[in-house]
Amino acid sequence: MNRRTFLTQAVGLGAAAIAESHFSRGLQAVSSEPEVRVTLDPARTLAVIPPDFTGLGYEISSVARPGLLSAQNSIYVQLVRTLGARGIIRVGGNTSDYSSYSPTGQPLSSPEGKAGSVVNDVVLRDLGSFLDATGWQLVWGLNLGNGTLENAIEEAKAVKAASKENLLAFEIGNEPDLFPRHFSRDQGHRRTTYCYDDYLREYRAYRDALRKAIPNIGFAGPDVADATDWVTRFAVDEGKDIKLLTHHYYREGQNPTSSIDKLLHTDPKLAPILEKLRAASESSGVPYRICETNSFSGGGKPGVSDTLTAALWVLDFMFVLASEGCAGVNMETGVNQRGFISSYSPIGDDEQGHYWAAPEYYGMLAFAQSGAGRMIGSAIEAGKRNITAYATMPAKDRTVLTLINKEPSFEGGVVVDASTSFRSGSLVRLSGSSLESKSGMTLGDAAVSSASLWKPAREEEVSRTRTGLQVRLPAASAAIVTLHA
């Protein structure tokens, strides 16, 4: 294979060089000891990141809040558009399996296990206008937990009428693998012996009835919380019919040990899940999507999920998923199944009509600057430091390298081999005052404006030396480096 690689060079930063770099924060002088080395392999393709990779996830109780997901909510619409011209909204969550549809009834946003959320034609038409205004598509979850097939059909007709061509697929049931136990504190959706075969039988009954009522609609599933083997089996059983294989993921349920340190380090259970999902996807030819996810379930951990830590975590997490062939991710947003705004929500909401870019939003926005097109091979030598690197080639003449420093105090230089010629280069930084900071995040020295718009206030020039490139990488920050051939 003809591989173009960057020849890693030795570079170090002395205290004087760091001080001198404070005004430029770009290229640094090359010396003998590199602190971190990155080598790129443009000839190797890890995956192709689709343009609708980024997504947001909502409990159905969010849709039941009049005016929230509506074209009239211009600030919220722009927050979504700023993340990308294309994306996917997924509506489901635990509340969907307690919900119902009433064409002219009063909309009701309810936590799980209570009265049950109610959506009507007005909020669904609002949702349709929201999709038109953002340009994003929709995956909608139907109530399999305690609803009726008749109500699901009427709801699906109304959702289809409201969303039109923006409807991508329906899911049938939310986390059906947890039906026997997840809701046992209130009421079990199914008996304790409920298994995959039971779910498949119910899914097919709903699917056939829905498709008879609404020809040519698409489906996704099985939308599991933990049972990855259900996805493997579903890919075999339904792979010729569905549009997406879907799975959920959280680092863990929030608890006293849900810490910043834990969120910033590798979750040992994630890689095996992604390996199985990628295998199921490749064998069936159906893309897979992590359609409900965030840091710690149950609304996140205050002081962790709502800090700069979450911004760095989500930026890294999205690249991990992309590198494993994932077709996209839906970050849970807004009101959760317990009825309050989650700490991890990328979009802040005071429930008084004010919305803003929360810390996690900045990580998603950073991904949007680089996470498109062909993801190429990269190798990083960082020793025991918690630093990662990912590279994409959105175009033949452009390479984007994302460097993420999750260390709380280490600041140094990253040496990038520069054997390939580049005409020019620039970088923007994702930064905040500390990993614990809940405000003051910037990307390219600019915050998302009160009008939900963003553009960098500072793009640092990156030029090359005879032997390589070096980028200063402060502690608890990320750098998105764009190189033009």
C-alpha positions as CSV (number, residue, x, y, z in Angstrom):
1,M,0.0,0.0,0.0
2,N,1.3,3.5,-0.9
3,R,1.1,5.2,2.5
4,R,1.8,8.9,2.9
5,T,2.9,9.4,6.5
6,F,4.2,12.3,8.6
7,L,7.7,11.6,9.9
8,T,7.5,12.3,13.6
9,Q,10.2,14.6,14.8
10,A,11.5,15.4,18.3
11,V,10.2,18.5,19.8
12,G,10.1,20.0,23.3
13,L,9.0,23.1,25.0
14,G,11.0,24.9,27.6
15,A,9.4,27.3,30.0
16,A,10.7,30.3,28.0
17,A,9.2,28.9,24.7
18,I,5.9,28.4,26.4
19,A,5.9,32.0,27.7
20,E,6.8,33.3,24.3
21,S,4.1,31.3,22.7
22,H,1.4,32.9,24.9
23,F,0.5,35.6,22.3
24,S,0.5,33.3,19.3
25,R,-0.5,29.8,20.7
26,G,0.3,28.2,17.3
27,L,3.5,26.9,15.9
28,Q,6.4,26.3,18.3
29,A,10.1,25.9,17.8
30,V,11.4,22.3,17.3
31,S,13.8,20.9,19.8
32,S,15.0,17.4,20.8
33,E,12.3,15.8,23.0
34,P,8.7,15.7,21.8
35,E,6.1,15.6,24.6
36,V,3.4,14.1,22.4
37,R,3.8,12.8,18.9
38,V,1.1,12.3,16.2
39,T,1.5,10.4,13.0
40,L,-1.2,10.5,10.3
41,D,-1.9,7.8,7.7
42,P,-4.1,9.3,4.9
43,A,-4.0,6.1,2.9
44,R,-5.9,4.3,5.7
45,T,-9.7,4.8,6.0
46,L,-11.2,4.0,9.4
47,A,-14.8,5.0,8.5
48,V,-16.8,7.6,6.5
49,I,-18.7,10.0,8.8
50,P,-22.1,10.8,7.3
51,P,-23.4,14.4,7.2
52,D,-26.3,13.5,9.6
53,F,-24.0,11.9,12.2
54,T,-24.9,14.5,14.8
55,G,-28.2,14.2,16.5
56,L,-30.2,15.2,19.6
57,G,-32.5,13.0,21.6
58,Y,-35.7,13.9,23.4
59,E,-38.1,12.3,25.8
60,I,-41.6,12.4,24.3
61,S,-42.5,14.5,27.3
62,S,-40.4,17.3,25.6
63,V,-42.5,17.2,22.5
64,A,-45.6,17.5,24.7
65,R,-44.4,20.9,25.9
66,P,-46.1,23.4,23.6
67,G,-43.8,25.7,21.7
68,L,-40.5,24.0,22.6
69,L,-39.8,22.1,19.3
70,S,-41.4,24.6,17.0
71,A,-40.2,26.8,14.1
72,Q,-41.5,29.7,16.2
73,N,-38.8,29.0,18.8
74,S,-36.2,30.7,16.7
75,I,-33.4,30.7,19.2
76,Y,-33.8,26.9,19.7
77,V,-34.0,26.3,16.0
78,Q,-30.7,28.2,15.5
79,L,-29.0,26.3,18.2
80,V,-29.8,23.1,16.3
81,R,-28.8,24.6,12.9
82,T,-25.5,25.8,14.3
83,L,-24.6,22.2,15.1
84,G,-25.1,21.2,11.4
85,A,-27.2,21.7,8.3
86,R,-28.2,18.0,8.6
87,G,-28.9,15.8,11.6
88,I,-31.4,13.5,13.2
89,I,-33.9,14.2,16.0
90,R,-34.9,11.1,18.0
91,V,-38.0,11.2,20.1
92,G,-38.6,8.4,22.6
93,G,-37.2,7.7,26.0
94,N,-38.8,6.1,29.0
95,T,-41.7,8.4,28.9
96,S,-42.7,7.2,25.4
97,D,-43.8,3.8,26.9
98,Y,-46.3,5.7,29.1
99,S,-47.5,8.1,26.5
100,S,-50.5,8.4,24.3
101,Y,-51.8,10.4,21.3
102,S,-55.0,12.5,21.4
103,P,-55.8,14.5,18.3
104,T,-57.5,17.4,20.1
105,G,-56.7,16.6,23.7
106,Q,-54.7,18.7,26.1
107,P,-51.0,18.1,25.7
108,L,-49.3,16.9,28.9
109,S,-45.6,16.5,29.8
110,S,-45.4,13.8,32.4
111,P,-42.5,11.9,34.1
112,E,-42.4,8.2,33.6
113,G,-44.8,6.1,35.5
114,K,-47.1,9.0,36.3
115,A,-50.2,10.2,34.3
116,G,-48.4,9.6,31.0
117,S,-47.4,12.3,28.5
118,V,-50.0,13.2,25.9
119,V,-49.2,14.6,22.4
120,N,-51.8,16.2,20.2
121,D,-52.0,17.5,16.6
122,V,-50.9,21.0,17.6
123,V,-47.5,19.9,19.2
124,L,-47.0,17.5,16.3
125,R,-47.5,20.2,13.7
126,D,-45.1,22.3,15.7
127,L,-42.6,19.5,15.5
128,G,-43.0,19.3,11.8
129,S,-42.3,23.0,11.4
130,F,-39.2,22.6,13.6
131,L,-37.9,19.8,11.3
132,D,-38.5,22.0,8.3
133,A,-36.7,24.9,9.9
134,T,-33.7,22.9,11.0
135,G,-33.4,20.6,8.0
136,W,-33.1,17.6,10.4
137,Q,-34.9,14.3,10.1
138,L,-36.9,12.4,12.7
139,V,-36.9,9.0,14.4
140,W,-40.0,8.6,16.5
141,G,-40.6,6.0,19.2
142,L,-44.0,4.4,19.6
143,N,-45.5,3.1,22.9
144,L,-45.0,-0.6,23.1
145,G,-44.8,-0.7,26.9
146,N,-48.3,0.0,28.1
147,G,-50.0,1.5,25.0
148,T,-52.4,0.0,22.4
149,L,-51.8,-0.9,18.8
150,E,-54.8,1.2,17.8
151,N,-53.4,4.3,19.4
152,A,-49.9,3.7,18.0
153,I,-51.4,3.6,14.5
154,E,-53.3,6.8,15.0
155,E,-50.2,8.5,16.5
156,A,-48.0,7.2,13.6
157,K,-50.4,8.6,11.1
158,A,-50.3,12.0,12.8
159,V,-46.5,12.0,13.1
160,K,-46.2,11.1,9.4
161,A,-48.6,13.8,8.4
162,A,-46.7,16.4,10.5
163,S,-43.1,15.5,9.6
164,K,-43.7,14.5,5.9
165,E,-40.5,13.7,4.1
166,N,-38.5,14.5,7.2
167,L,-39.6,11.2,8.9
168,L,-36.8,8.7,8.7
169,A,-38.2,5.8,10.8
170,F,-40.3,4.6,13.7
171,E,-39.0,2.7,16.6
172,I,-41.4,0.3,18.4
173,G,-40.8,0.4,22.2
174,N,-38.0,2.0,24.2
175,E,-35.4,-0.3,25.8
176,P,-37.6,-3.4,25.5
177,D,-34.8,-5.5,26.9
178,L,-35.5,-3.8,30.3
179,F,-39.3,-4.2,30.1
180,P,-39.3,-7.0,32.8
181,R,-37.2,-5.1,35.4
182,H,-36.5,-1.4,34.5
183,F,-40.0,-0.3,35.6
184,S,-40.5,-2.8,38.4
185,R,-40.6,0.0,41.0
186,D,-43.8,1.2,39.4
187,Q,-45.3,-1.4,37.1
188,G,-43.5,-4.0,35.0
189,H,-44.2,-3.5,31.3
190,R,-43.8,-7.3,30.8
191,R,-43.4,-10.4,32.9
192,T,-40.0,-11.5,34.1
193,T,-39.7,-14.2,31.5
194,Y,-40.0,-11.6,28.6
195,C,-37.2,-12.2,26.1
196,Y,-36.0,-11.3,22.6
197,D,-38.4,-13.8,20.9
198,D,-41.3,-12.2,22.7
199,Y,-40.2,-8.7,21.6
200,L,-39.7,-9.8,18.0
201,R,-43.2,-11.3,17.9
202,E,-44.7,-8.0,19.2
203,Y,-42.5,-5.9,17.0
204,R,-43.6,-7.7,13.9
205,A,-47.3,-7.4,14.8
206,Y,-47.0,-3.7,15.2
207,R,-44.8,-3.3,12.1
208,D,-47.3,-5.2,9.9
209,A,-50.3,-3.3,11.2
210,L,-48.5,0.1,10.9
211,R,-47.3,-0.6,7.4
212,K,-50.8,-1.7,6.3
213,A,-52.1,1.6,7.6
214,I,-49.2,3.7,6.3
215,P,-47.5,2.1,3.4
216,N,-43.7,2.4,2.8
217,I,-42.8,3.8,6.3
218,G,-39.4,2.9,7.7
219,F,-38.5,1.3,10.9
220,A,-35.5,1.2,13.3
221,G,-34.7,-1.0,16.3
222,P,-34.5,-2.9,18.6
223,D,-33.6,0.2,20.6
224,V,-32.0,-1.7,23.5
225,A,-30.4,-0.4,26.7
226,D,-27.9,-3.2,27.3
227,A,-28.7,-6.4,25.4
228,T,-26.4,-6.0,22.4
229,D,-27.1,-9.6,21.4
230,W,-30.7,-8.5,20.6
231,V,-29.2,-6.1,18.0
232,T,-27.2,-9.0,16.5
233,R,-30.3,-11.2,16.3
234,F,-32.5,-8.3,15.1
235,A,-30.0,-7.6,12.2
236,V,-30.4,-11.2,11.0
237,D,-34.2,-11.3,11.5
238,E,-35.1,-7.8,10.2
239,G,-32.0,-6.6,8.4
240,K,-33.7,-6.7,5.0
241,D,-36.4,-4.4,6.1
242,I,-35.1,-1.8,8.6
243,K,-33.3,1.5,8.1
244,L,-31.2,1.6,11.3
245,L,-30.0,-0.7,14.1
246,T,-30.4,1.2,17.4
247,H,-28.7,0.9,20.8
248,H,-28.4,3.1,23.9
249,Y,-25.3,3.9,26.0
250,Y,-24.5,5.7,29.2
251,R,-21.2,5.6,31.1
252,E,-23.3,4.4,34.1
253,G,-26.2,5.5,36.2
254,Q,-25.4,8.6,38.2
255,N,-24.1,7.7,41.7
256,P,-21.6,9.0,44.2
257,T,-18.7,7.6,42.2
258,S,-19.7,9.3,38.9
259,S,-16.7,11.6,38.8
260,I,-14.9,13.8,36.4
261,D,-12.0,11.4,36.4
262,K,-14.3,8.5,35.5
263,L,-15.9,10.4,32.7
264,L,-12.6,11.4,31.2
265,H,-11.2,7.8,31.1
266,T,-12.0,4.9,28.9
267,D,-15.1,2.9,29.7
268,P,-14.1,-0.7,29.4
269,K,-17.6,-1.8,28.4
270,L,-17.9,0.5,25.4
271,A,-15.4,-1.1,23.0
272,P,-17.0,-4.6,23.1
273,I,-20.4,-3.1,22.5
274,L,-19.2,-1.2,19.5
275,E,-17.3,-4.2,18.1
276,K,-20.6,-6.3,18.2
277,L,-22.6,-3.5,16.7
278,R,-20.2,-2.9,13.9
279,A,-20.2,-6.6,13.1
280,A,-24.0,-6.7,13.1
281,S,-24.1,-3.7,10.8
282,E,-21.5,-4.9,8.4
283,S,-23.1,-8.4,8.1
284,S,-26.6,-7.0,7.5
285,G,-25.7,-3.9,5.5
286,V,-27.8,-1.8,7.9
287,P,-26.1,1.2,9.6
288,Y,-26.1,1.3,13.4
289,R,-26.8,4.4,15.5
290,I,-26.4,5.1,19.2
291,C,-29.8,6.8,19.4
292,E,-29.9,7.6,23.1
293,T,-26.8,8.5,25.1
294,N,-25.1,10.9,27.3
295,S,-22.7,10.8,30.3
296,F,-24.5,9.4,33.3
297,S,-28.1,8.3,33.1
298,G,-30.9,9.7,35.2
299,G,-30.1,13.3,34.1
300,G,-26.4,13.3,34.6
301,K,-24.2,14.2,37.6
302,P,-24.2,17.9,38.6
303,G,-20.7,19.2,38.8
304,V,-19.6,16.7,36.2
305,S,-22.1,16.4,33.3
306,D,-22.5,20.2,33.2
307,T,-18.8,21.2,33.0
308,L,-15.9,21.6,30.5
309,T,-15.3,17.9,31.3
310,A,-18.5,17.0,29.5
311,A,-17.5,19.1,26.4
312,L,-14.1,17.3,26.1
313,W,-15.8,13.9,26.8
314,V,-18.5,14.3,24.1
315,L,-15.9,15.5,21.6
316,D,-13.8,12.4,22.2
317,F,-16.9,10.1,22.5
318,M,-18.3,11.1,19.1
319,F,-14.9,10.4,17.4
320,V,-14.7,7.0,19.2
321,L,-18.1,6.1,17.8
322,A,-17.3,7.4,14.3
323,S,-14.0,5.4,14.2
324,E,-16.0,2.2,14.9
325,G,-18.3,2.7,11.9
326,C,-21.2,4.2,13.9
327,A,-23.7,6.1,11.6
328,G,-24.6,8.6,14.2
329,V,-25.3,9.6,17.8
330,N,-28.3,11.3,19.5
331,M,-27.2,13.2,22.7
332,E,-30.1,13.3,25.2
333,T,-31.3,16.8,25.7
334,G,-33.7,18.8,27.8
335,V,-36.3,17.4,30.2
336,N,-35.6,13.9,31.2
337,Q,-37.8,10.9,32.2
338,R,-37.9,12.3,35.8
339,G,-39.4,15.6,34.7
340,F,-36.4,18.0,35.2
341,I,-33.9,19.5,32.8
342,S,-30.8,17.2,32.7
343,S,-27.4,18.4,33.9
344,Y,-26.0,16.8,30.7
345,S,-28.3,18.6,28.3
346,P,-26.3,20.3,25.5
347,I,-29.0,22.9,25.2
348,G,-29.6,24.9,28.4
349,D,-33.2,25.6,29.3
350,D,-34.5,27.5,32.3
351,E,-38.1,26.4,31.5
352,Q,-39.0,30.1,31.2
353,G,-38.4,30.3,27.5
354,H,-34.6,31.0,27.6
355,Y,-32.2,28.7,25.8
356,W,-28.4,28.7,25.5
357,A,-25.4,26.6,24.6
358,A,-24.4,24.6,27.6
359,P,-20.9,23.1,28.1
360,E,-21.6,19.8,26.3
361,Y,-22.8,21.8,23.3
362,Y,-19.3,23.2,22.8
363,G,-17.9,19.7,22.4
364,M,-20.6,18.9,19.8
365,L,-19.8,22.1,18.0
366,A,-16.1,21.3,18.0
367,F,-16.9,18.0,16.4
368,A,-19.0,19.7,13.7
369,Q,-15.8,21.6,12.6
370,S,-14.0,18.4,11.8
371,G,-16.2,15.4,12.0
372,A,-17.2,14.9,8.4
373,G,-16.1,12.9,5.4
374,R,-13.4,10.2,5.5
375,M,-11.8,9.4,8.9
376,I,-8.2,8.5,8.4
377,G,-5.7,6.6,10.4
378,S,-3.8,8.3,13.2
379,A,-1.4,7.2,15.9
380,I,-0.5,9.1,19.0
381,E,2.4,8.6,21.4
382,A,1.5,10.4,24.6
383,G,2.9,8.0,27.2
384,K,0.5,7.8,30.2
385,R,-1.1,11.2,29.4
386,N,-4.8,11.3,28.7
387,I,-4.5,12.8,25.3
388,T,-6.2,11.6,22.1
389,A,-6.0,12.5,18.4
390,Y,-8.4,12.0,15.5
391,A,-8.1,13.0,11.8
392,T,-10.6,13.4,9.0
393,M,-10.3,14.4,5.4
394,P,-13.4,16.3,4.5
395,A,-11.9,17.0,1.1
396,K,-8.8,15.8,-0.9
397,D,-6.9,18.9,-0.2
398,R,-7.9,19.3,3.5
399,T,-7.0,17.4,6.6
400,V,-8.5,18.2,10.0
401,L,-6.7,17.0,13.1
402,T,-8.5,17.1,16.4
403,L,-6.3,17.0,19.5
404,I,-8.0,16.5,22.9
405,N,-6.1,17.0,26.2
406,K,-8.1,15.6,29.1
407,E,-5.2,16.2,31.6
408,P,-6.1,18.7,34.3
409,S,-2.6,20.2,34.6
410,F,-0.3,19.0,31.7
411,E,0.4,21.6,29.1
412,G,2.8,21.0,26.3
413,G,3.5,20.6,22.6
414,V,2.2,18.1,20.1
415,V,4.5,17.3,17.3
416,V,2.8,16.4,14.0
417,D,4.9,14.9,11.3
418,A,4.9,17.2,8.3
419,S,6.3,15.1,5.4
420,T,3.3,16.1,3.3
421,S,3.2,19.6,1.8
422,F,0.6,22.0,3.1
423,R,-0.1,25.4,1.7
424,S,-1.5,26.7,4.9
425,G,-3.1,25.8,8.2
426,S,-5.1,27.2,11.1
427,L,-6.5,26.1,14.4
428,V,-9.3,26.9,16.8
429,R,-9.3,25.9,20.4
430,L,-12.0,24.5,22.7
431,S,-11.2,25.9,26.1
432,G,-12.5,26.9,29.5
433,S,-11.0,27.9,32.9
434,S,-10.8,24.4,34.3
435,L,-12.3,20.9,33.9
436,E,-14.8,21.9,36.7
437,S,-15.9,25.1,35.0
438,K,-19.7,25.3,34.2
439,S,-19.5,28.5,32.1
440,G,-17.1,30.6,30.1
441,M,-16.5,27.9,27.4
442,T,-15.3,29.2,24.0
443,L,-14.4,27.7,20.7
444,G,-12.0,29.8,18.7
445,D,-12.1,32.3,21.5
446,A,-15.8,32.9,20.8
447,A,-18.9,31.9,22.7
448,V,-22.2,31.0,21.1
449,S,-24.1,34.2,20.9
450,S,-27.4,35.1,22.5
451,A,-28.8,34.6,19.0
452,S,-27.4,31.1,18.9
453,L,-24.8,32.0,16.3
454,W,-21.1,31.1,16.3
455,K,-18.0,32.0,14.4
456,P,-14.4,31.9,15.6
457,A,-13.0,35.2,16.9
458,R,-9.5,33.9,16.5
459,E,-8.0,31.4,14.1
460,E,-4.4,30.8,14.9
461,E,-2.1,30.4,12.0
462,V,-0.2,27.1,11.8
463,S,2.9,27.2,9.6
464,R,5.6,24.6,9.2
465,T,9.3,24.3,10.0
466,R,11.9,22.3,8.2
467,T,11.1,19.2,10.3
468,G,7.5,19.3,11.4
469,L,4.6,21.1,13.0
470,Q,4.1,21.7,16.6
471,V,0.9,22.8,18.3
472,R,0.7,24.0,21.9
473,L,-1.9,22.1,23.7
474,P,-3.0,23.6,27.1
475,A,-4.4,21.5,29.9
476,A,-8.1,20.7,29.7
477,S,-8.6,21.8,26.1
478,A,-8.9,20.7,22.5
479,A,-7.4,22.0,19.3
480,I,-9.0,21.6,15.9
481,V,-6.2,22.0,13.3
482,T,-7.1,22.4,9.7
483,L,-4.3,21.8,7.1
484,H,-4.7,22.7,3.4
485,A,-2.6,20.8,0.9
